[in-house]
Amino acid sequence: MEKWFEKQSRLVQILLLLIPVVNWIVEIGVRWSHALRKGSLFKYILAILVTIPSGIVIGWLDCLWCLLFKHLFLCD
């Protein structure tokens, strides 16, 4: 799902991260696919944090981060 998200236009990425429930689902998919691809303990911890309801807050942070730096927070 990480590759799919990166292929989307910046506007679509921002819109996906702005909508609360969609935000959480996209965060879970992108973070877990990134963690499984990289295999880092820190990436797994971040994926677990996103999976629990605090992921909505991280998703809004990712929305701002994506707007400013064109990638998700700690997912480069």
mmCIF file of the N, C-alpha and C atoms, coordinates in Angstrom:
data_MODEL
# 
_entry.id   MODEL 
# 
loop_
_atom_site.group_PDB 
_atom_site.id 
_atom_site.type_symbol 
_atom_site.label_atom_id 
_atom_site.label_alt_id 
_atom_site.label_comp_id 
_atom_site.label_asym_id 
_atom_site.label_entity_id 
_atom_site.label_seq_id 
_atom_site.pdbx_PDB_ins_code 
_atom_site.Cartn_x 
_atom_site.Cartn_y 
_atom_site.Cartn_z 
_atom_site.occupancy 
_atom_site.B_iso_or_equiv 
_atom_site.pdbx_formal_charge 
_atom_site.auth_seq_id 
_atom_site.auth_comp_id 
_atom_site.auth_asym_id 
_atom_site.auth_atom_id 
_atom_site.pdbx_PDB_model_num 
ATOM 1   N N  . MET A 1 1  ? 0.815   -1.190 0.000  1.00 0.00 ? 1  MET A N  1 
ATOM 2   C CA . MET A 1 1  ? 0.000   0.000  0.000  1.00 0.00 ? 1  MET A CA 1 
ATOM 3   C C  . MET A 1 1  ? 0.861   1.257  0.000  1.00 0.00 ? 1  MET A C  1 
ATOM 4   N N  . GLU A 1 2  ? 2.079   1.132  0.496  1.00 0.00 ? 2  GLU A N  1 
ATOM 5   C CA . GLU A 1 2  ? 2.988   2.285  0.509  1.00 0.00 ? 2  GLU A CA 1 
ATOM 6   C C  . GLU A 1 2  ? 3.285   2.762  -0.908 1.00 0.00 ? 2  GLU A C  1 
ATOM 7   N N  . LYS A 1 3  ? 3.536   1.833  -1.803 1.00 0.00 ? 3  LYS A N  1 
ATOM 8   C CA . LYS A 1 3  ? 3.817   2.198  -3.193 1.00 0.00 ? 3  LYS A CA 1 
ATOM 9   C C  . LYS A 1 3  ? 2.603   2.858  -3.847 1.00 0.00 ? 3  LYS A C  1 
ATOM 10  N N  . TRP A 1 4  ? 1.410   2.345  -3.570 1.00 0.00 ? 4  TRP A N  1 
ATOM 11  C CA . TRP A 1 4  ? 0.193   2.924  -4.114 1.00 0.00 ? 4  TRP A CA 1 
ATOM 12  C C  . TRP A 1 4  ? 0.017   4.352  -3.620 1.00 0.00 ? 4  TRP A C  1 
ATOM 13  N N  . PHE A 1 5  ? 0.245   4.567  -2.332 1.00 0.00 ? 5  PHE A N  1 
ATOM 14  C CA . PHE A 1 5  ? 0.090   5.898  -1.760 1.00 0.00 ? 5  PHE A CA 1 
ATOM 15  C C  . PHE A 1 5  ? 1.089   6.885  -2.366 1.00 0.00 ? 5  PHE A C  1 
ATOM 16  N N  . GLU A 1 6  ? 2.315   6.440  -2.565 1.00 0.00 ? 6  GLU A N  1 
ATOM 17  C CA . GLU A 1 6  ? 3.342   7.318  -3.142 1.00 0.00 ? 6  GLU A CA 1 
ATOM 18  C C  . GLU A 1 6  ? 3.042   7.665  -4.597 1.00 0.00 ? 6  GLU A C  1 
ATOM 19  N N  . LYS A 1 7  ? 2.321   6.813  -5.315 1.00 0.00 ? 7  LYS A N  1 
ATOM 20  C CA . LYS A 1 7  ? 1.988   7.076  -6.713 1.00 0.00 ? 7  LYS A CA 1 
ATOM 21  C C  . LYS A 1 7  ? 0.869   8.103  -6.873 1.00 0.00 ? 7  LYS A C  1 
ATOM 22  N N  . GLN A 1 8  ? 0.102   8.332  -5.817 1.00 0.00 ? 8  GLN A N  1 
ATOM 23  C CA . GLN A 1 8  ? -1.012  9.278  -5.885 1.00 0.00 ? 8  GLN A CA 1 
ATOM 24  C C  . GLN A 1 8  ? -0.484  10.711 -5.967 1.00 0.00 ? 8  GLN A C  1 
ATOM 25  N N  . SER A 1 9  ? -1.301  11.582 -6.521 1.00 0.00 ? 9  SER A N  1 
ATOM 26  C CA . SER A 1 9  ? -0.909  12.993 -6.590 1.00 0.00 ? 9  SER A CA 1 
ATOM 27  C C  . SER A 1 9  ? -0.894  13.575 -5.178 1.00 0.00 ? 9  SER A C  1 
ATOM 28  N N  . ARG A 1 10 ? -0.213  14.661 -5.016 1.00 0.00 ? 10 ARG A N  1 
ATOM 29  C CA . ARG A 1 10 ? -0.099  15.301 -3.702 1.00 0.00 ? 10 ARG A CA 1 
ATOM 30  C C  . ARG A 1 10 ? -1.478  15.678 -3.158 1.00 0.00 ? 10 ARG A C  1 
ATOM 31  N N  . LEU A 1 11 ? -2.364  16.153 -4.018 1.00 0.00 ? 11 LEU A N  1 
ATOM 32  C CA . LEU A 1 11 ? -3.710  16.532 -3.597 1.00 0.00 ? 11 LEU A CA 1 
ATOM 33  C C  . LEU A 1 11 ? -4.479  15.328 -3.058 1.00 0.00 ? 11 LEU A C  1 
ATOM 34  N N  . VAL A 1 12 ? -4.395  14.203 -3.737 1.00 0.00 ? 12 VAL A N  1 
ATOM 35  C CA . VAL A 1 12 ? -5.083  12.991 -3.288 1.00 0.00 ? 12 VAL A CA 1 
ATOM 36  C C  . VAL A 1 12 ? -4.501  12.511 -1.958 1.00 0.00 ? 12 VAL A C  1 
ATOM 37  N N  . GLN A 1 13 ? -3.190  12.563 -1.813 1.00 0.00 ? 13 GLN A N  1 
ATOM 38  C CA . GLN A 1 13 ? -2.554  12.173 -0.553 1.00 0.00 ? 13 GLN A CA 1 
ATOM 39  C C  . GLN A 1 13 ? -3.050  13.032 0.599  1.00 0.00 ? 13 GLN A C  1 
ATOM 40  N N  . ILE A 1 14 ? -3.093  14.344 0.395  1.00 0.00 ? 14 ILE A N  1 
ATOM 41  C CA . ILE A 1 14 ? -3.551  15.256 1.437  1.00 0.00 ? 14 ILE A CA 1 
ATOM 42  C C  . ILE A 1 14 ? -5.013  14.991 1.776  1.00 0.00 ? 14 ILE A C  1 
ATOM 43  N N  . LEU A 1 15 ? -5.848  14.786 0.767  1.00 0.00 ? 15 LEU A N  1 
ATOM 44  C CA . LEU A 1 15 ? -7.266  14.506 1.014  1.00 0.00 ? 15 LEU A CA 1 
ATOM 45  C C  . LEU A 1 15 ? -7.453  13.196 1.775  1.00 0.00 ? 15 LEU A C  1 
ATOM 46  N N  . LEU A 1 16 ? -6.685  12.176 1.427  1.00 0.00 ? 16 LEU A N  1 
ATOM 47  C CA . LEU A 1 16 ? -6.777  10.905 2.145  1.00 0.00 ? 16 LEU A CA 1 
ATOM 48  C C  . LEU A 1 16 ? -6.377  11.059 3.607  1.00 0.00 ? 16 LEU A C  1 
ATOM 49  N N  . LEU A 1 17 ? -5.416  11.930 3.873  1.00 0.00 ? 17 LEU A N  1 
ATOM 50  C CA . LEU A 1 17 ? -4.953  12.120 5.242  1.00 0.00 ? 17 LEU A CA 1 
ATOM 51  C C  . LEU A 1 17 ? -5.798  13.118 6.024  1.00 0.00 ? 17 LEU A C  1 
ATOM 52  N N  . LEU A 1 18 ? -6.663  13.858 5.374  1.00 0.00 ? 18 LEU A N  1 
ATOM 53  C CA . LEU A 1 18 ? -7.525  14.817 6.067  1.00 0.00 ? 18 LEU A CA 1 
ATOM 54  C C  . LEU A 1 18 ? -8.808  14.186 6.613  1.00 0.00 ? 18 LEU A C  1 
ATOM 55  N N  . ILE A 1 19 ? -9.329  13.194 5.944  1.00 0.00 ? 19 ILE A N  1 
ATOM 56  C CA . ILE A 1 19 ? -10.594 12.561 6.339  1.00 0.00 ? 19 ILE A CA 1 
ATOM 57  C C  . ILE A 1 19 ? -10.305 11.596 7.495  1.00 0.00 ? 19 ILE A C  1 
ATOM 58  N N  . PRO A 1 20 ? -10.906 11.803 8.682  1.00 0.00 ? 20 PRO A N  1 
ATOM 59  C CA . PRO A 1 20 ? -10.525 11.058 9.887  1.00 0.00 ? 20 PRO A CA 1 
ATOM 60  C C  . PRO A 1 20 ? -10.493 9.533  9.776  1.00 0.00 ? 20 PRO A C  1 
ATOM 61  N N  . VAL A 1 21 ? -11.545 8.858  9.364  1.00 0.00 ? 21 VAL A N  1 
ATOM 62  C CA . VAL A 1 21 ? -11.531 7.394  9.336  1.00 0.00 ? 21 VAL A CA 1 
ATOM 63  C C  . VAL A 1 21 ? -10.665 6.882  8.190  1.00 0.00 ? 21 VAL A C  1 
ATOM 64  N N  . VAL A 1 22 ? -10.743 7.534  7.053  1.00 0.00 ? 22 VAL A N  1 
ATOM 65  C CA . VAL A 1 22 ? -9.905  7.160  5.906  1.00 0.00 ? 22 VAL A CA 1 
ATOM 66  C C  . VAL A 1 22 ? -8.439  7.375  6.261  1.00 0.00 ? 22 VAL A C  1 
ATOM 67  N N  . ASN A 1 23 ? -8.163  8.439  6.978  1.00 0.00 ? 23 ASN A N  1 
ATOM 68  C CA . ASN A 1 23 ? -6.820  8.757  7.458  1.00 0.00 ? 23 ASN A CA 1 
ATOM 69  C C  . ASN A 1 23 ? -6.251  7.572  8.225  1.00 0.00 ? 23 ASN A C  1 
ATOM 70  N N  . TRP A 1 24 ? -7.018  7.050  9.174  1.00 0.00 ? 24 TRP A N  1 
ATOM 71  C CA . TRP A 1 24 ? -6.548  5.962  10.022 1.00 0.00 ? 24 TRP A CA 1 
ATOM 72  C C  . TRP A 1 24 ? -6.290  4.695  9.214  1.00 0.00 ? 24 TRP A C  1 
ATOM 73  N N  . ILE A 1 25 ? -7.178  4.372  8.276  1.00 0.00 ? 25 ILE A N  1 
ATOM 74  C CA . ILE A 1 25 ? -7.018  3.179  7.450  1.00 0.00 ? 25 ILE A CA 1 
ATOM 75  C C  . ILE A 1 25 ? -5.795  3.302  6.548  1.00 0.00 ? 25 ILE A C  1 
ATOM 76  N N  . VAL A 1 26 ? -5.616  4.468  5.940  1.00 0.00 ? 26 VAL A N  1 
ATOM 77  C CA . VAL A 1 26 ? -4.450  4.695  5.075  1.00 0.00 ? 26 VAL A CA 1 
ATOM 78  C C  . VAL A 1 26 ? -3.166  4.625  5.903  1.00 0.00 ? 26 VAL A C  1 
ATOM 79  N N  . GLU A 1 27 ? -3.178  5.222  7.082  1.00 0.00 ? 27 GLU A N  1 
ATOM 80  C CA . GLU A 1 27 ? -1.999  5.181  7.960  1.00 0.00 ? 27 GLU A CA 1 
ATOM 81  C C  . GLU A 1 27 ? -1.619  3.747  8.302  1.00 0.00 ? 27 GLU A C  1 
ATOM 82  N N  . ILE A 1 28 ? -2.602  2.937  8.673  1.00 0.00 ? 28 ILE A N  1 
ATOM 83  C CA . ILE A 1 28 ? -2.322  1.544  9.029  1.00 0.00 ? 28 ILE A CA 1 
ATOM 84  C C  . ILE A 1 28 ? -1.712  0.809  7.836  1.00 0.00 ? 28 ILE A C  1 
ATOM 85  N N  . GLY A 1 29 ? -2.309  0.945  6.676  1.00 0.00 ? 29 GLY A N  1 
ATOM 86  C CA . GLY A 1 29 ? -1.797  0.250  5.490  1.00 0.00 ? 29 GLY A CA 1 
ATOM 87  C C  . GLY A 1 29 ? -0.408  0.702  5.088  1.00 0.00 ? 29 GLY A C  1 
ATOM 88  N N  . VAL A 1 30 ? -0.188  2.001  5.067  1.00 0.00 ? 30 VAL A N  1 
ATOM 89  C CA . VAL A 1 30 ? 1.115   2.526  4.639  1.00 0.00 ? 30 VAL A CA 1 
ATOM 90  C C  . VAL A 1 30 ? 2.201   2.203  5.663  1.00 0.00 ? 30 VAL A C  1 
ATOM 91  N N  . ARG A 1 31 ? 1.901   2.415  6.945  1.00 0.00 ? 31 ARG A N  1 
ATOM 92  C CA . ARG A 1 31 ? 2.911   2.174  7.984  1.00 0.00 ? 31 ARG A CA 1 
ATOM 93  C C  . ARG A 1 31 ? 3.286   0.703  8.094  1.00 0.00 ? 31 ARG A C  1 
ATOM 94  N N  . TRP A 1 32 ? 2.311   -0.200 8.026  1.00 0.00 ? 32 TRP A N  1 
ATOM 95  C CA . TRP A 1 32 ? 2.641   -1.624 8.119  1.00 0.00 ? 32 TRP A CA 1 
ATOM 96  C C  . TRP A 1 32 ? 3.394   -2.110 6.888  1.00 0.00 ? 32 TRP A C  1 
ATOM 97  N N  . SER A 1 33 ? 3.015   -1.648 5.711  1.00 0.00 ? 33 SER A N  1 
ATOM 98  C CA . SER A 1 33 ? 3.765   -2.075 4.522  1.00 0.00 ? 33 SER A CA 1 
ATOM 99  C C  . SER A 1 33 ? 5.186   -1.527 4.557  1.00 0.00 ? 33 SER A C  1 
ATOM 100 N N  . HIS A 1 34 ? 5.357   -0.310 5.073  1.00 0.00 ? 34 HIS A N  1 
ATOM 101 C CA . HIS A 1 34 ? 6.701   0.266  5.205  1.00 0.00 ? 34 HIS A CA 1 
ATOM 102 C C  . HIS A 1 34 ? 7.518   -0.502 6.245  1.00 0.00 ? 34 HIS A C  1 
ATOM 103 N N  . ALA A 1 35 ? 6.896   -0.844 7.374  1.00 0.00 ? 35 ALA A N  1 
ATOM 104 C CA . ALA A 1 35 ? 7.592   -1.586 8.426  1.00 0.00 ? 35 ALA A CA 1 
ATOM 105 C C  . ALA A 1 35 ? 8.003   -2.974 7.936  1.00 0.00 ? 35 ALA A C  1 
ATOM 106 N N  . LEU A 1 36 ? 7.118   -3.644 7.227  1.00 0.00 ? 36 LEU A N  1 
ATOM 107 C CA . LEU A 1 36 ? 7.447   -4.981 6.717  1.00 0.00 ? 36 LEU A CA 1 
ATOM 108 C C  . LEU A 1 36 ? 8.534   -4.928 5.654  1.00 0.00 ? 36 LEU A C  1 
ATOM 109 N N  . ARG A 1 37 ? 8.558   -3.857 4.878  1.00 0.00 ? 37 ARG A N  1 
ATOM 110 C CA . ARG A 1 37 ? 9.581   -3.729 3.835  1.00 0.00 ? 37 ARG A CA 1 
ATOM 111 C C  . ARG A 1 37 ? 10.939  -3.385 4.434  1.00 0.00 ? 37 ARG A C  1 
ATOM 112 N N  . LYS A 1 38 ? 10.973  -2.487 5.420  1.00 0.00 ? 38 LYS A N  1 
ATOM 113 C CA . LYS A 1 38 ? 12.231  -2.042 6.022  1.00 0.00 ? 38 LYS A CA 1 
ATOM 114 C C  . LYS A 1 38 ? 12.727  -2.998 7.105  1.00 0.00 ? 38 LYS A C  1 
ATOM 115 N N  . GLY A 1 39 ? 11.803  -3.554 7.901  1.00 0.00 ? 39 GLY A N  1 
ATOM 116 C CA . GLY A 1 39 ? 12.185  -4.526 8.917  1.00 0.00 ? 39 GLY A CA 1 
ATOM 117 C C  . GLY A 1 39 ? 12.864  -3.943 10.150 1.00 0.00 ? 39 GLY A C  1 
ATOM 118 N N  . SER A 1 40 ? 12.737  -2.659 10.379 1.00 0.00 ? 40 SER A N  1 
ATOM 119 C CA . SER A 1 40 ? 13.358  -2.009 11.527 1.00 0.00 ? 40 SER A CA 1 
ATOM 120 C C  . SER A 1 40 ? 12.438  -2.084 12.743 1.00 0.00 ? 40 SER A C  1 
ATOM 121 N N  . LEU A 1 41 ? 13.020  -2.250 13.923 1.00 0.00 ? 41 LEU A N  1 
ATOM 122 C CA . LEU A 1 41 ? 12.233  -2.296 15.149 1.00 0.00 ? 41 LEU A CA 1 
ATOM 123 C C  . LEU A 1 41 ? 11.480  -0.988 15.355 1.00 0.00 ? 41 LEU A C  1 
ATOM 124 N N  . PHE A 1 42 ? 12.119  0.130  15.076 1.00 0.00 ? 42 PHE A N  1 
ATOM 125 C CA . PHE A 1 42 ? 11.479  1.431  15.216 1.00 0.00 ? 42 PHE A CA 1 
ATOM 126 C C  . PHE A 1 42 ? 10.280  1.553  14.289 1.00 0.00 ? 42 PHE A C  1 
ATOM 127 N N  . LYS A 1 43 ? 10.381  1.038  13.080 1.00 0.00 ? 43 LYS A N  1 
ATOM 128 C CA . LYS A 1 43 ? 9.268   1.088  12.125 1.00 0.00 ? 43 LYS A CA 1 
ATOM 129 C C  . LYS A 1 43 ? 8.096   0.231  12.612 1.00 0.00 ? 43 LYS A C  1 
ATOM 130 N N  . TYR A 1 44 ? 8.399   -0.925 13.225 1.00 0.00 ? 44 TYR A N  1 
ATOM 131 C CA . TYR A 1 44 ? 7.346   -1.764 13.785 1.00 0.00 ? 44 TYR A CA 1 
ATOM 132 C C  . TYR A 1 44 ? 6.646   -1.074 14.953 1.00 0.00 ? 44 TYR A C  1 
ATOM 133 N N  . ILE A 1 45 ? 7.410   -0.418 15.813 1.00 0.00 ? 45 ILE A N  1 
ATOM 134 C CA . ILE A 1 45 ? 6.818   0.309  16.941 1.00 0.00 ? 45 ILE A CA 1 
ATOM 135 C C  . ILE A 1 45 ? 5.919   1.425  16.439 1.00 0.00 ? 45 ILE A C  1 
ATOM 136 N N  . LEU A 1 46 ? 6.368   2.153  15.437 1.00 0.00 ? 46 LEU A N  1 
ATOM 137 C CA . LEU A 1 46 ? 5.554   3.221  14.859 1.00 0.00 ? 46 LEU A CA 1 
ATOM 138 C C  . LEU A 1 46 ? 4.281   2.659  14.222 1.00 0.00 ? 46 LEU A C  1 
ATOM 139 N N  . ALA A 1 47 ? 4.377   1.516  13.568 1.00 0.00 ? 47 ALA A N  1 
ATOM 140 C CA . ALA A 1 47 ? 3.196   0.882  12.960 1.00 0.00 ? 47 ALA A CA 1 
ATOM 141 C C  . ALA A 1 47 ? 2.200   0.454  14.037 1.00 0.00 ? 47 ALA A C  1 
ATOM 142 N N  . ILE A 1 48 ? 2.688   -0.041 15.163 1.00 0.00 ? 48 ILE A N  1 
ATOM 143 C CA . ILE A 1 48 ? 1.804   -0.422 16.258 1.00 0.00 ? 48 ILE A CA 1 
ATOM 144 C C  . ILE A 1 48 ? 1.125   0.814  16.845 1.00 0.00 ? 48 ILE A C  1 
ATOM 145 N N  . LEU A 1 49 ? 1.880   1.900  17.000 1.00 0.00 ? 49 LEU A N  1 
ATOM 146 C CA . LEU A 1 49 ? 1.299   3.138  17.516 1.00 0.00 ? 49 LEU A CA 1 
ATOM 147 C C  . LEU A 1 49 ? 0.209   3.686  16.601 1.00 0.00 ? 49 LEU A C  1 
ATOM 148 N N  . VAL A 1 50 ? 0.386   3.523  15.307 1.00 0.00 ? 50 VAL A N  1 
ATOM 149 C CA . VAL A 1 50 ? -0.614  4.004  14.356 1.00 0.00 ? 50 VAL A CA 1 
ATOM 150 C C  . VAL A 1 50 ? -1.855  3.109  14.383 1.00 0.00 ? 50 VAL A C  1 
ATOM 151 N N  . THR A 1 51 ? -1.679  1.828  14.673 1.00 0.00 ? 51 THR A N  1 
ATOM 152 C CA . THR A 1 51 ? -2.790  0.891  14.675 1.00 0.00 ? 51 THR A CA 1 
ATOM 153 C C  . THR A 1 51 ? -3.792  1.188  15.790 1.00 0.00 ? 51 THR A C  1 
ATOM 154 N N  . ILE A 1 52 ? -3.304  1.598  16.946 1.00 0.00 ? 52 ILE A N  1 
ATOM 155 C CA . ILE A 1 52 ? -4.226  1.971  18.024 1.00 0.00 ? 52 ILE A CA 1 
ATOM 156 C C  . ILE A 1 52 ? -4.790  3.358  17.718 1.00 0.00 ? 52 ILE A C  1 
ATOM 157 N N  . PRO A 1 53 ? -5.850  3.783  18.360 1.00 0.00 ? 53 PRO A N  1 
ATOM 158 C CA . PRO A 1 53 ? -6.518  5.042  18.008 1.00 0.00 ? 53 PRO A CA 1 
ATOM 159 C C  . PRO A 1 53 ? -5.645  6.300  17.992 1.00 0.00 ? 53 PRO A C  1 
ATOM 160 N N  . SER A 1 54 ? -4.462  6.275  18.563 1.00 0.00 ? 54 SER A N  1 
ATOM 161 C CA . SER A 1 54 ? -3.592  7.458  18.468 1.00 0.00 ? 54 SER A CA 1 
ATOM 162 C C  . SER A 1 54 ? -3.116  7.679  17.037 1.00 0.00 ? 54 SER A C  1 
ATOM 163 N N  . GLY A 1 55 ? -3.387  6.724  16.169 1.00 0.00 ? 55 GLY A N  1 
ATOM 164 C CA . GLY A 1 55 ? -2.998  6.841  14.774 1.00 0.00 ? 55 GLY A CA 1 
ATOM 165 C C  . GLY A 1 55 ? -3.671  7.999  14.064 1.00 0.00 ? 55 GLY A C  1 
ATOM 166 N N  . ILE A 1 56 ? -4.835  8.425  14.551 1.00 0.00 ? 56 ILE A N  1 
ATOM 167 C CA . ILE A 1 56 ? -5.530  9.558  13.933 1.00 0.00 ? 56 ILE A CA 1 
ATOM 168 C C  . ILE A 1 56 ? -4.713  10.832 14.114 1.00 0.00 ? 56 ILE A C  1 
ATOM 169 N N  . VAL A 1 57 ? -4.139  11.011 15.293 1.00 0.00 ? 57 VAL A N  1 
ATOM 170 C CA . VAL A 1 57 ? -3.301  12.187 15.564 1.00 0.00 ? 57 VAL A CA 1 
ATOM 171 C C  . VAL A 1 57 ? -2.034  12.135 14.709 1.00 0.00 ? 57 VAL A C  1 
ATOM 172 N N  . ILE A 1 58 ? -1.431  10.969 14.619 1.00 0.00 ? 58 ILE A N  1 
ATOM 173 C CA . ILE A 1 58 ? -0.235  10.806 13.788 1.00 0.00 ? 58 ILE A CA 1 
ATOM 174 C C  . ILE A 1 58 ? -0.601  11.035 12.324 1.00 0.00 ? 58 ILE A C  1 
ATOM 175 N N  . GLY A 1 59 ? -1.804  10.655 11.936 1.00 0.00 ? 59 GLY A N  1 
ATOM 176 C CA . GLY A 1 59 ? -2.266  10.869 10.569 1.00 0.00 ? 59 GLY A CA 1 
ATOM 177 C C  . GLY A 1 59 ? -2.373  12.342 10.215 1.00 0.00 ? 59 GLY A C  1 
ATOM 178 N N  . TRP A 1 60 ? -2.856  13.149 11.154 1.00 0.00 ? 60 TRP A N  1 
ATOM 179 C CA . TRP A 1 60 ? -2.933  14.586 10.895 1.00 0.00 ? 60 TRP A CA 1 
ATOM 180 C C  . TRP A 1 60 ? -1.541  15.203 10.857 1.00 0.00 ? 60 TRP A C  1 
ATOM 181 N N  . LEU A 1 61 ? -0.637  14.704 11.678 1.00 0.00 ? 61 LEU A N  1 
ATOM 182 C CA . LEU A 1 61 ? 0.760   15.141 11.599 1.00 0.00 ? 61 LEU A CA 1 
ATOM 183 C C  . LEU A 1 61 ? 1.335   14.770 10.236 1.00 0.00 ? 61 LEU A C  1 
ATOM 184 N N  . ASP A 1 62 ? 1.017   13.563 9.773  1.00 0.00 ? 62 ASP A N  1 
ATOM 185 C CA . ASP A 1 62 ? 1.468   13.127 8.448  1.00 0.00 ? 62 ASP A CA 1 
ATOM 186 C C  . ASP A 1 62 ? 0.888   13.988 7.341  1.00 0.00 ? 62 ASP A C  1 
ATOM 187 N N  . CYS A 1 63 ? -0.331  14.454 7.512  1.00 0.00 ? 63 CYS A N  1 
ATOM 188 C CA . CYS A 1 63 ? -0.953  15.330 6.517  1.00 0.00 ? 63 CYS A CA 1 
ATOM 189 C C  . CYS A 1 63 ? -0.141  16.618 6.374  1.00 0.00 ? 63 CYS A C  1 
ATOM 190 N N  . LEU A 1 64 ? 0.197   17.222 7.483  1.00 0.00 ? 64 LEU A N  1 
ATOM 191 C CA . LEU A 1 64 ? 1.025   18.435 7.443  1.00 0.00 ? 64 LEU A CA 1 
ATOM 192 C C  . LEU A 1 64 ? 2.415   18.143 6.906  1.00 0.00 ? 64 LEU A C  1 
ATOM 193 N N  . TRP A 1 65 ? 2.983   17.037 7.332  1.00 0.00 ? 65 TRP A N  1 
ATOM 194 C CA . TRP A 1 65 ? 4.335   16.658 6.899  1.00 0.00 ? 65 TRP A CA 1 
ATOM 195 C C  . TRP A 1 65 ? 4.358   16.392 5.393  1.00 0.00 ? 65 TRP A C  1 
ATOM 196 N N  . CYS A 1 66 ? 3.333   15.733 4.901  1.00 0.00 ? 66 CYS A N  1 
ATOM 197 C CA . CYS A 1 66 ? 3.222   15.440 3.470  1.00 0.00 ? 66 CYS A CA 1 
ATOM 198 C C  . CYS A 1 66 ? 3.067   16.732 2.666  1.00 0.00 ? 66 CYS A C  1 
ATOM 199 N N  . LEU A 1 67 ? 2.332   17.661 3.219  1.00 0.00 ? 67 LEU A N  1 
ATOM 200 C CA . LEU A 1 67 ? 2.142   18.950 2.560  1.00 0.00 ? 67 LEU A CA 1 
ATOM 201 C C  . LEU A 1 67 ? 3.464   19.722 2.469  1.00 0.00 ? 67 LEU A C  1 
ATOM 202 N N  . LEU A 1 68 ? 4.266   19.675 3.535  1.00 0.00 ? 68 LEU A N  1 
ATOM 203 C CA . LEU A 1 68 ? 5.517   20.433 3.581  1.00 0.00 ? 68 LEU A CA 1 
ATOM 204 C C  . LEU A 1 68 ? 6.697   19.719 2.913  1.00 0.00 ? 68 LEU A C  1 
ATOM 205 N N  . PHE A 1 69 ? 6.828   18.408 3.159  1.00 0.00 ? 69 PHE A N  1 
ATOM 206 C CA . PHE A 1 69 ? 8.035   17.693 2.741  1.00 0.00 ? 69 PHE A CA 1 
ATOM 207 C C  . PHE A 1 69 ? 7.816   16.592 1.705  1.00 0.00 ? 69 PHE A C  1 
ATOM 208 N N  . LYS A 1 70 ? 6.564   16.397 1.263  1.00 0.00 ? 70 LYS A N  1 
ATOM 209 C CA . LYS A 1 70 ? 6.220   15.453 0.196  1.00 0.00 ? 70 LYS A CA 1 
ATOM 210 C C  . LYS A 1 70 ? 6.464   13.983 0.536  1.00 0.00 ? 70 LYS A C  1 
ATOM 211 N N  . HIS A 1 71 ? 6.472   13.639 1.817  1.00 0.00 ? 71 HIS A N  1 
ATOM 212 C CA . HIS A 1 71 ? 6.484   12.241 2.254  1.00 0.00 ? 71 HIS A CA 1 
ATOM 213 C C  . HIS A 1 71 ? 5.948   12.177 3.668  1.00 0.00 ? 71 HIS A C  1 
ATOM 214 N N  . LEU A 1 72 ? 5.612   10.984 4.127  1.00 0.00 ? 72 LEU A N  1 
ATOM 215 C CA . LEU A 1 72 ? 5.066   10.835 5.466  1.00 0.00 ? 72 LEU A CA 1 
ATOM 216 C C  . LEU A 1 72 ? 6.162   10.987 6.517  1.00 0.00 ? 72 LEU A C  1 
ATOM 217 N N  . PHE A 1 73 ? 5.755   11.366 7.715  1.00 0.00 ? 73 PHE A N  1 
ATOM 218 C CA . PHE A 1 73 ? 6.668   11.544 8.834  1.00 0.00 ? 73 PHE A CA 1 
ATOM 219 C C  . PHE A 1 73 ? 7.371   10.233 9.160  1.00 0.00 ? 73 PHE A C  1 
ATOM 220 N N  . LEU A 1 74 ? 8.692   10.234 9.158  1.00 0.00 ? 74 LEU A N  1 
ATOM 221 C CA . LEU A 1 74 ? 9.533   9.063  9.432  1.00 0.00 ? 74 LEU A CA 1 
ATOM 222 C C  . LEU A 1 74 ? 9.262   7.891  8.497  1.00 0.00 ? 74 LEU A C  1 
ATOM 223 N N  . CYS A 1 75 ? 8.897   8.190  7.269  1.00 0.00 ? 75 CYS A N  1 
ATOM 224 C CA . CYS A 1 75 ? 8.590   7.145  6.294  1.00 0.00 ? 75 CYS A CA 1 
ATOM 225 C C  . CYS A 1 75 ? 9.259   7.479  4.961  1.00 0.00 ? 75 CYS A C  1 
ATOM 226 N N  . ASP A 1 76 ? 10.489  7.868  5.010  1.00 0.00 ? 76 ASP A N  1 
ATOM 227 C CA . ASP A 1 76 ? 11.215  8.269  3.792  1.00 0.00 ? 76 ASP A CA 1 
ATOM 228 C C  . ASP A 1 76 ? 12.162  7.190  3.352  1.00 0.00 ? 76 ASP A C  1 
# 
